Amino acid sequence: MQLKKYTDYALRVLIYTGTKPNDELASIKEISEVFNISQHHLGKIVFELNKMGLLETIRGRNGGIRLAKPAAEINVGLLVRSLESDFNLLECFDKGTNHCVITPACTLKHALNKALHAFFKVLDEYTVQDLISNEEELRALMGMH
C-alpha cells in the first residue's frame, strides 16, 4: 500500500510544526526549503490541515503556522483516513468497476481487507507526538537550532 504524496507531505508539515517551540511559528517557505516541496503545493496542504482544525494560521507580517492542538491529540490513523480517498487495493474492492471472474470464490480480498484493517489499527496507536518523540534529532536534521 502506498500513501499519496499529499498525505506524506501533510504528515511532514505536522512533524515540522510539532517540533517548533510553542512560541515560534513555522512558515510555508521554510518547510518548503527543508523538504524541497513546492510552496504552492504546501499552501494547499496547510489550507486543508487548517480546515481540519489541525493547524492554526496566523496572517500578517509576523504570521505563520503552528499546531492548533497538542501533538498528542492528533491521531495519525484518523489523519490518514481523512486525507486518503482510495483504499481499493484490488479491482474487486470496488463493486462498480470489478470485472474479475473469480471474485465470488476468491479469498485474497478477505486477506487484504484484514491487512488493511491491521494497517489502520497500528496507525491508530500513533499521534503526532509519537512521531516527534526524537525531537532533538529531527530538529537537527531539519536545520532547526
Secondary structure as UniProt FT lines:
FT   HELIX           5..19
FT   TURN            22..23
FT   HELIX           28..35
FT   HELIX           39..51
FT   TURN            52..53
FT   STRAND          55..58
FT   TURN            61..62
FT   STRAND          64..67
FT   HELIX           71..73
FT   HELIX           76..83
FT   HELIX           91..93
FT   TURN            95..97
FT   TURN            101..105
FT   HELIX           108..123
FT   TURN            124..125
FT   HELIX           128..131
FT   TURN            132..134
FT   HELIX           135..141
FT   TURN            142..143
//
